[in-house]
Amino acid sequence: MNELLPLIVAAPLVGGALLVALGRRLPRRAAETLGMVFAAVPAALAPALLAGSSATAGLSEWVGGWTPVHGHSVGIVLTGDHVGLGLAALVSLLVLAVLAYSWRYFDEPPHRHSGSFPALVLLFQAGMCGFAITGDLFNAFVFFELMSVVAYALTGYRVEEARAVQGAFTFGVVNSLGAYATLTGIILLYARTGELGMRAVGRALDRQGGPDGLVLAAFVLVLTGFLVKAAVVPFHFWLPDAHAVAPTPVCMLLSGVLVELGVYGAWRVYWTVFAGPGGVPHPDAGRALIILGTLSALVGAVMCWKQRHLKRMLAYSTVSHTGLFLIGVGVLTPAGASGVALYVIGHAGTKAALFACVGILLDRYGSVDEHELHGKGRELPVVGVLFAVGGLALAGAPPLGTALGKALTEGASGAWLTVVFVLTSAVTGGAVLRAAARVFGVSALTGRAAPPPGHQAYETSGEDEEPESTGTLTRVPVTMLAVPAVLLLGCLLTGSVPAVARAVARSVDGALPGGVTAPAVWSVPGVLLGLLSTGLAAGLAAYAVRRPHGSRSGGRDLTAPLRRLHSGHVGDYVAWMLVGMAVLGALALPGVISG
């Protein structure tokens, strides 16, 4: 079965190349069908390889037969451990969902360009799958860059709009600088060890004794690229700007799997390269990840609550939840990693479903502004139910998969970090429930439309957006409703079917050194904390929609300085990225000095 591993990357690459070559001659339906066929190959193959391989041994394939010579690798190795294969399966299933959603979504593409969008999505899928299963650092960078370049193009897909080009430009500049940082770190590691294979680099570092300044620099540089991609504060500024302008199906992929791949990269590189005696000690690496994760969770939650632009609201929710994932990774235990894995699966389905619902609103009413949409969604009750369920999932309502992942990660993180999980889940879930109540709720519950607050220089409203489909959407196509419904059903099954949680825990533990399977089951405290955060979210949403109008504009906005930091100027974002690198280095420095 090892020889089948390259097909996970090759199939979407071949499909993308065919669509680029033949797309000009194919009608739209034929191009989209061809795209779904090629996307389905990894979606079927990755779970099959997952089921047919051992959780501890995994699969391994040297592409082209270029096996190591005298112990030194000279070729491309793909490593099919259960975590990598599971992530490739998740990516591929979400790509299929996006292609199905897009079936009736976009305007007719320009003449002779019907294959452009599915071709870009397939190339994106190839980059993400390759990054998930690659076994060496340099090819991780190559796949990382492949998916990044395609993501820039997808973000600026509506190239005729200046905002889309600006958002894609900001995305490209910040992420390219992060990628250069990662490449520089890889060069430092190669100079020190003469190896590029992740495990080989880790073994070579361990043979050379304790960490020094070069190892610290490599750690900071390599992780910077992954943390930029994961949109961890203060590397996160590009994400809301990109989500605000990207087509809705692209937002489903950016928040559903792209940022999670950044967290996965940080987790995998630390455990395979830097976790030994020659790397960065656990207490220091854990402290750095937990502090940055906590900062991301809190900042993302505050910014999420203050948004009226629905896409930006969901983007900041992603920033907050990415922070929670990073806390779970920073705990550096099998229980924490298993919780994060389940959390990521549930979050991917939930966030993609929420963006799919926002896309329906955009094409129906030409707006993603919470205030402008007040009450208009009452004629879309099914969309309203799906949107509300998504809000409950973000809040951590049992038995959804996000709730089980949150409960397991809380249990591994300790008391004060549990407070962070409960509060940020309540605020982000409450923001979505507030929007659901205003947009879809009955007037008896939500009252009169709130007078829109005056525009501030740092506020984006979401009014007067251009629909992404032809004309106004008078009838919601079945595919656009079925996709979010299936994604949320997957989130429910992740949390309520014990076999799924057990399989995820075994996969994660098998990928960790000396892994001991951590129990992945509901606990009484986990259920109670989930109910608490859900109750707080519902209470916050109810207070926000029912409070007197006179109190909306009174008082000083304490979050204004934080909101002004999100200026939209790429130079500011680059400066904050440098600050983040300095903070990361300072947090990890004590272990290097003492080592």
Secondary structure, 3 states (H helix, E strand, C coil): CHHHHHHHHHHHHHHHHHHHHHHHHCCHHHHHHHHHHHHHHHHHHHHHHHHHCCCCCCEEEEECCCCCECCECCCEEEEECHHHHHHHHHHHHHHHHHHHHHCCCCCCCCCCCCCHHHHHHHHHHHHHHHHHHECEHHHHHHHHHHHHHHHHHHHCCCCCCHHHHHHHHHHHHHHHHHHHHHHHHHHHHHHHHCCCEHHHHHHHHHHCCCCCHHHHHHHHHHHHHHHHHHCCCCCCCHHHHHHHHCCHHHHHHHHHHHHHHHHHHHHHHHHHHHCCCCCCCHHHHHHHHHHHHHHHHHHHHHHHHCCCEHHHHHHHHHHHHHHHHHHHHHCCCHHHHHHHHHHHHHHHHHHHHHHHHHHHHHHHHCCCECCCCCCHHHHCHHHHHHHHHHHHHHHCCCCCHHHHHHHHHHHHHCHHHHHHHHHHHHHHHHHHHHHHHHHHCCHHHHCCCCCCCCCCCCCCCCCCCCCCCCCCCCCCCHHHHHHHHHHHHHHHHHHHCHHHHHHHHHHHHHHCCCCCCCCCCCCHHHHHHHHHHHHHHHHHHHHHHHCCHHHCCCCCCCCHHHHHHCCCCHHHHHHHHHHHHHHHHHHHHHHHHHC
